[in-house]
Amino acid sequence: MAVQTIETKTTEEFLGKVLSDTSAFTTIVLAAVGDRLGLYKELAARGPATSAELASRAGIAERYAREWLGAMASAGYLIYDPDDRRFSLPSQYSPIIAQEGAPYFFGGIHQMVLGMSKPVDRLIEAFKTGGGVTQSSYDDDMWDGLERFTNGWFENLLLQQWIPAMPLVEAKLKKGAQVADVGCGRGRALIKLAEAFPTSTYIGFDAFAPTIERARQNAADAGVGDRIRFEARDCAQGLPATYDVITTFDVIHDAVDPAGLLKAIRRALKPDGVYVCLDINCSDRLEENAGPLGALAKRLGRSGSPSPSSASSAPRPGSPACDACRSRIRSTTSTNCVRNHDRVAGGPSVLALLAPAAFIT
Ligand SMILES: C[S@@+](CC[C@H](N)C(=O)[O-])C[C@H]1O[C@@H](n2cnc3c(N)ncnc32)[C@H](O)[C@@H]1O
């Protein structure tokens, strides 16, 4: 990863940056409103619309449709044709904001950002006291948004890219492995694995009990409810058995005690077991985390997202994720390392690591 320095700007340049960030925040709030009301999907499915047409098609008030369309066109999310006063969503933009389940769909992230900002008073209190903000302080926008966001990975990358890049894991899954997904959220990764590798058995753990209820329901809806068990558990306190494969998808950076969680995972691996860790590929050196993904990861990891255990458990100081992973996972090779988002120049990406049991200290 290229080392970046955090640049000094003139007051005027900095003003431009703050203006653009402030404008971007308001754009994302309105984008989340449009996502919730299905406005992007409506424009993608049925083509350009005037404000009156969109209002009628989507069942919303014309005045609000007009304001929303104007704001989205000004922000560059929609194209406005002054001749017929219609607004359109270019087909190239559709996968990013209108296509549920596409690999880089942002609707879930926008919903999550909206949900994340709601308990801001508790967050401010936590800044003062050093405590945490409980997961239950966040409403469904946070958890629905997260599920929609990471579901894009599991629908598009898990079976197509990540598992094939890890032949050892693939062989175990095909043969029949005992698999534990730590921090399973709403169970989407395990559901895909259970569908693809029916000879293996699966258990998902998550410290947040309400998410476990939703995971059970999702597995039942997908027809694999009999092959996946889910259990509410803080895995940093230990796992109840040993497993051939343990996975964490986007979890370690969220943990109150990342090193403790990794130790517990190490103890729960069978002697020839394998740990699969997907997490933010960032650095514990701030200057290497510059750029949009670095800033987003920092905000999600420290200022915005909930700490998992209790109000008294403070997030650990430091950078979000992989400093803990890297110091605990001694070695990986390029063949078992899958990177995504490398298209974004510099700064963090998402990294999947494969670590045989012996390599976790
Ligand atoms: C960002 S979410 C990812 C959820 C899921 N893996 C996905 O990709 O959708 C991180 C999850 O890790 C869980 N988690 C964090 N620390 C945990 C711990 N010590 N034990 C169990 N779950 C934990 C959180 O409750 C949360 O559901």
The ligand as an SDF file (V2000), in Angstrom:
LIG
                    3D

 27 29  0  0  0  0  0  0  0  0999 V2000
  -20.1580   -5.5330   10.6990 C   0  0  0  0  0  0  0  0  0  0  0  0
  -21.1140   -6.8020   11.4030 S   0  0  0  0  0  0  0  0  0  0  0  0
  -20.8970   -8.0970   10.1830 C   0  0  0  0  0  0  0  0  0  0  0  0
  -21.9950   -9.1250   10.2710 C   0  0  0  0  0  0  0  0  0  0  0  0
  -21.9000  -10.2370    9.2230 C   0  0  0  0  0  0  0  0  0  0  0  0
  -20.6830  -11.0130    9.3500 N   0  0  0  0  0  0  0  0  0  0  0  0
  -22.0200   -9.6750    7.8420 C   0  0  0  0  0  0  0  0  0  0  0  0
  -21.0210   -9.6840    7.1290 O   0  0  0  0  0  0  0  0  0  0  0  0
  -23.1190   -9.2200    7.5050 O   0  0  0  0  0  0  0  0  0  0  0  0
  -20.1100   -7.3920   12.7330 C   0  0  0  0  0  0  0  0  0  0  0  0
  -20.8400   -8.3720   13.6010 C   0  0  0  0  0  0  0  0  0  0  0  0
  -19.9020   -8.9300   14.5250 O   0  0  0  0  0  0  0  0  0  0  0  0
  -20.5750   -9.1380   15.7310 C   0  0  0  0  0  0  0  0  0  0  0  0
  -19.5720   -9.2620   16.8070 N   0  0  0  0  0  0  0  0  0  0  0  0
  -18.6510   -8.3530   17.1700 C   0  0  0  0  0  0  0  0  0  0  0  0
  -17.9180   -8.8140   18.2070 N   0  0  0  0  0  0  0  0  0  0  0  0
  -18.3870  -10.0520   18.4820 C   0  0  0  0  0  0  0  0  0  0  0  0
  -18.0300  -11.0410   19.4390 C   0  0  0  0  0  0  0  0  0  0  0  0
  -17.0770  -10.8280   20.3510 N   0  0  0  0  0  0  0  0  0  0  0  0
  -18.7120  -12.2120   19.4370 N   0  0  0  0  0  0  0  0  0  0  0  0
  -19.7000  -12.4300   18.5270 C   0  0  0  0  0  0  0  0  0  0  0  0
  -20.0810  -11.5200   17.6100 N   0  0  0  0  0  0  0  0  0  0  0  0
  -19.4340  -10.3510   17.5820 C   0  0  0  0  0  0  0  0  0  0  0  0
  -21.4910   -7.9360   15.8590 C   0  0  0  0  0  0  0  0  0  0  0  0
  -22.5560   -8.1620   16.7680 O   0  0  0  0  0  0  0  0  0  0  0  0
  -21.9590   -7.7660   14.4190 C   0  0  0  0  0  0  0  0  0  0  0  0
  -23.1600   -8.4450   14.1630 O   0  0  0  0  0  0  0  0  0  0  0  0
  1  2  1  0
  2  3  1  0
  2 10  1  0
  3  4  1  0
  4  5  1  0
  5  6  1  0
  5  7  1  0
  7  8  2  0
  7  9  1  0
 10 11  1  0
 11 12  1  0
 11 26  1  0
 12 13  1  0
 13 14  1  0
 13 24  1  0
 14 15  1  0
 14 23  1  0
 15 16  2  0
 16 17  1  0
 17 18  1  0
 17 23  2  0
 18 19  1  0
 18 20  2  0
 20 21  1  0
 21 22  2  0
 22 23  1  0
 24 25  1  0
 24 26  1  0
 26 27  1  0
M  CHG  2   2   1   9  -1
M  END
$$$$
